[in-house]
Amino acid sequence: MEIKMMSLEYSFDENGKTDCVSANFNGGQDKEYINARVCVTPADLAEEQDIDDLSRKQLEKLARARLAEIAAVSEQPAEKGE
């Protein structure tokens, strides 16, 4: 399934510093689809990086990694009786 980034949105704290860059993704194939919004924060960056200095492509790469992390499905044990 091809998942496209549809938008980036910056959020600022009370001091005007960027505290989150939200990336919106969607994709679909046949009868399945996914819509997601993930937030890249300064905590997601390497120590020497500044979120305000990153390009769209760099932010997209970080957001896709975050999406893969939070969307990963781990197998849960079956409930009793299933």
C-alpha positions in Angstrom: 0.0 0.0 0.0 1.3 3.4 -0.9 1.0 5.8 2.0 1.4 9.5 1.1 2.2 12.4 3.4 -0.6 14.9 2.9 0.5 17.8 5.1 2.9 19.2 7.7 1.7 21.4 10.5 3.9 23.2 13.1 2.8 23.8 16.7 4.5 26.3 19.0 4.8 26.6 22.7 4.0 29.7 24.7 7.6 31.0 24.0 7.2 30.6 20.2 9.5 27.5 20.0 8.4 24.7 17.8 7.3 21.8 20.0 5.7 19.5 17.4 5.6 19.1 13.7 2.5 17.0 12.8 2.6 15.0 9.7 -0.7 13.7 8.2 -0.6 10.5 6.1 -3.1 8.5 4.2 -3.2 5.6 1.8 -5.5 2.9 0.5 -5.6 -0.3 -1.4 -8.7 -2.2 -2.4 -11.0 -2.1 0.7 -8.2 -1.3 3.2 -7.0 2.2 4.1 -5.0 4.0 6.7 -5.2 7.6 8.0 -2.6 8.7 10.5 -1.3 11.8 12.2 2.1 11.6 13.9 4.0 14.3 15.8 7.7 14.8 15.5 9.1 16.6 18.6 12.6 17.9 19.5 13.0 14.7 21.6 12.9 12.6 18.4 16.0 14.3 17.0 19.7 13.7 17.4 21.3 16.0 20.0 22.8 18.4 17.4 19.6 18.8 15.4 17.2 21.7 15.7 13.6 20.9 14.6 13.4 24.4 12.9 16.4 23.6 10.7 15.0 20.4 9.2 13.7 20.2 5.6 10.4 18.8 4.6 12.1 15.7 3.4 13.9 15.2 6.7 10.7 15.8 8.7 8.9 13.3 6.4 11.6 10.7 7.0 11.3 11.1 10.8 7.5 11.1 10.7 7.5 7.9 8.6 9.8 6.2 11.2 7.5 7.4 14.0 4.4 6.1 12.0 6.1 2.7 11.6 6.9 2.6 15.3 3.4 3.4 16.5 1.5 1.4 13.9 3.5 -1.8 14.4 1.1 -4.6 15.5 2.4 -7.0 18.0 0.6 -10.3 18.3 -1.5 -10.5 21.5 -2.2 -13.9 23.0 -5.6 -15.2 22.3 -8.2 -14.7 25.0 -9.4 -17.8 26.8 -12.0 -19.5 24.8 -10.9 -18.1 21.4 
